[in-house]
């Protein structure tokens, strides 16, 4: 009887040993033991509990939105007059390239907002003709304003002086210009003055215009030409129009001294100044004018006011979603169904020559802004 009990216990122990996992960590299979990772002797502690959200504190999530880019574009005829297209035509045929990549336009509208502009006038003891032209140009600009427009007036020589802050009162503008009687300095620090003005305009919401009435010469600025060009690139929603004064005087100078070394030096200096004024305007989609006669000024400012009030605003989300502060080159065109330049004809079925004015580019935002 004892032997039988001992044999049963031996069989039970053998059966239990057969069920013990093999050395590989798992039970035996047909091809040997099945490997199962063994837990360490000291298991990892459980992760700490997540902090509870206070009941009175709303939840937030981080999301980066690609900002919408807006471009103001003008369609001008050969003589400088704006060419008005039906809005449905503009929406269908405008095309925008950013760094050579076509963009999907979200919306095209015709700007109807009042003008918000700064009139920046050179007032220095350099030449009476320049000062006289500048003042008359400024009066001509003020007469084109409508009651809903906002305008500030500044003058500059060595420094910039605000004569009147943004106002809708024409008489206040005329009164400010009338204070310009006797210039105190002969320096014309155009770059410094434009830099300061653009800095202030950058804090004004909406689209703005900067109308610069000056010879274009800079004599003593701390800011260099490269720096003011970078500032113009970095300042969004500002269109610059420039009125180069003293063109008639330059023609007289050319007639009297053009062949002499001194005359050639003067002409080169003023020609460079005019080219700079043209560059400032072109970079922002504006225009530069160089009137030779006083009678041209009213028409010029009518053109400026008409261009501002008939410009198209194009909105799109760039395909380049990076907010890295880089400068993006822009190109705006009117194209037909074949992606070729759109042909616009007049009532006599003749093709109208036109050009499109828009910014050369814009500076993307930084993510930290």
C-alpha angles and dihedrals in degrees: 000000000000091000091053091051092048091051091051092051090049091053091048092051090048091051091050091049090052088057095050111106115259123250089266088067101255142070122284117271133188091273097038137281117346112233116237118175110250121231115240121253089247108044119211113266116252116263116268115264117264114255113258118247111242111248093233095048116086120224122253135199129196116239129168114211122197105237119237113248118218124198126191111215132183126201108209132185122228092268092053098256116134116256111221115212125187109262093240089055092049092049091050100045108033113104129184129200122194113197087341094307117117114238131212108243115222100188143359120197138167112244113240098165121124118261117268105191144158118215107210113191129189110229111174137133095252105107130346092223091060093048093046093050092046094054094046090048090053093051090049090053093050092053090059094059122111125218093258095052123106119214135174123195125215132172129196143195113142090344138020117255124192106222096180130000122226108315141157092212112106092193090058089054093049090047092052092051091048090062089068100093113126119023115222103202137035095215120105108199096183097158094052091047095049091046092053092045094049089049090057094043090053088068094052113091122235131020119325139190126217114201111194117195107188146111090256094235120130119198111167113010123144088212116078127220091255091053095051090047090053090048091053090050092050096048111085128203096024124119116194124211118186129200111196107210127207099037091139090051090052091053090051090048091051091051093051105034107010096114095047123087090241092050092048091051091051092048093049091050094051094042090054089049091052091049090053092052089050091051092052091054097042094052091060100039094259132120136247124218132194107189117197097192132041089233090068095064100079091051091047093053091045087056091049093049092045093049092050093050096046101044124124123234113213120194128193142151109241119239087223099076095180114122095204103132094249125147114252120203116226134204124184124192142162108236135182129225089280091055089247123125110291114253112221118192132195128227090279090056092250120140113252117223110225142163133205122228117202138138117290090227147313139241115247118231125254119243090236092059 
